[in-house]
Amino acid sequence: MIGGRRPIKGRKPADRRVRVERPHAPYFRYAGPGQLVAKPAANVPLTPGGRFVARVRALVFGRPLSNEEEIGERLSKKKALAIFSSDAISSSAYATEEILRVLVIAGAGALFLSIHVAAAIAILLAVVSLSYRQVCRAYPNGGGAYVVARTNLAPLFGLIAAAALLIDYVMTVAVSTASAIAQIQSVIPSAYNVRIEIAFVSIGLIMIANLRGLRESGNIFAVPTYLFIGLALTIVAIGAIRIVTGSAVPLPAEPDAVRLGTEPIGILLLLKAFAGGSVALTGVEAIANGVPAFKPPEAKNAANTMTAMAVLLAILFVGLTIVAVAYGIRPTLEGGPSVVALAAQTVFGKGSGLFVAFAASTALILFLAANTSFNAFPRLAAILAEDGYMPRQFSFRGDRLAYSWGIALLAAIAFLLLWIFRGDTHALIPLYSVGVFVCFTLSQIGMVRHWRRVRESGWQWRMTINAAGALLTAVVLGVVVYEKFAAGAWLVVVLVPLLVGMMTFIRRQYERSSRELAVRPDIVVRPPHREERVVVPIPGLDRAAIQAVNVGRAIDPDVRAVYISEDPASAQQVRAMFERQVPGVPLVVVESPFRALVGPLTAYLDVLDLAWPPDKEDPVTIVVLPEFVARHWWDRLLYNQSAKRLKSALLGREHTVIADVPYRRGH
């Protein structure tokens, strides 16, 4: 019995008492027979250097959190709106500009049509948000389009949705960061020259904030998100009042404004503007992917947050477009002020405190829009890892219950993308929104199949909503691919199949290894009856070698030491010392005229394998490697290099088991 209560008999028949045993009380608590639960003290490093690193980690990322504290990391609706909706809401800062940048080539009269394009996108937003409310309620464990498509269509469609989402999350970080830097340039033009450095610092800070955990990132990001929403609504309200009262008049164009064109207005031009403005819908699916991050009731809170986000985005997007058109605002050339910054300048006044505050909050929310991906990308990667489509380490949570591998990978890829495209928003936009409309379409088709299968209360109208969403998003997907393909969307079209192939390959590798490692349920494991021998390669006669030999003796009586030597004279000296000081253990000296180590040893093991009697079933050679444990990190460069080479060569060799025997100074 390990720990717990143990009855003890006294001297007299009625003298009985109970001894409460708590083994290693500082490190474990007793949870049942043969079951211990590690306390925080069990994870404290033993070396001074390790404790120093742990203190630094705690200072930067916070103290480690246990699994029981996970519920405390859940998000309220207010914090979730700041974390999961910052991407979608912040897109109002550049979606209008993408529409105007297309229509400006048709002249001033065409700019008025941007209101109609924005209204059409808002209608699409309403349908998509209603559809994703159904996803939140039907699949409360998260996963969004991937889980819906995999469950209701086929695993292949699920992987297509997952690949498209992963690409879109990377693009969200890159585009949001580049757009944030553009907002800074509207106030500080010289920031354009250090945009890559700003991108590196901002992505690094967001990564650290997310590694600290969901609740802390919500506390950090809530203030700038709600500040932007409040100031943007103020711009829309003041602009609307001035439009109604007739005091809103077009202003002179900026010196670096894009020139008006004379191209005729046609359906293709409007479709191109619609495709550009459709970036406003990116990030809508993030809430459906992160339902488990909400406080209970998770599905209801996620659905309500989805509705609040859609309403706010529609008001801001359409409102800012109306204000921009009413004041005759045109996009500027690269490096100039953004459309939303010009709208704020017009309403608040250039250089006013409100204008500076809005510019700062816009830049912040665009930086923090990347935070949506830093929550959604690692969660999706974790779900894929649990299903065997990504390396399993992506499903492991770090000290702060965050999916650390996914967070770090996203930061690295997004910064690399920004560096390649030199932080240019308009160069990145064509790669954007293709993936998200692939996911919209697949998830809505999957939900139609879902409602037809479950047929629960209200399934007919729910299926109708999802069918309408599937049709609309499929049409928009075709438009976006057609209009953006030559401008860079072809890269996404190529990357999606490559990612699907990679994930399929990983799944097959895991399945293959699982079959090889599987134990049949009818097998009862008994003590082994196989033949074993122990081989101890030694570098000479020292304490580490003697300890390894003694460990080999404890494993099996058939043990022999092997000494590989290129010098016959020194080999004889080692043999004489070994036979005198380690009696009873044979030493085999293998001379190596070509000064090789690995080859002669593996060849010797091959000879031993051929010497097994043919009637022996599955014999095993146990190779015991002595290793010296150095005190300092710099000492480790000087020792054990030969042991590492032997280990690498023997790992995976048939009928061979490798055992490391570390020798520590002072033994």
PyMOL commands that set and color helices and strands:
alter all, ss='L'
color gray80, all
select helices_A, chain A and resi 40-43+48-61+67-73+77-84+86-93+95-106+108-111+113-138+144-152+155-187+189-211+214-245+267-281+286-289+291-293+298-326+339-348+353-386+392-395+404-420+425-431+434-454+459-517+543-555+568-581+598-610+635-637+641-650
alter helices_A, ss='H'
color red, helices_A
select strands_A, chain A and resi 4-9+16-21+28-32+35-38+532-537+559-565+587-591+620-629+656-664
alter strands_A, ss='S'
color yellow, strands_A
deselect
rebuild
show_as cartoon
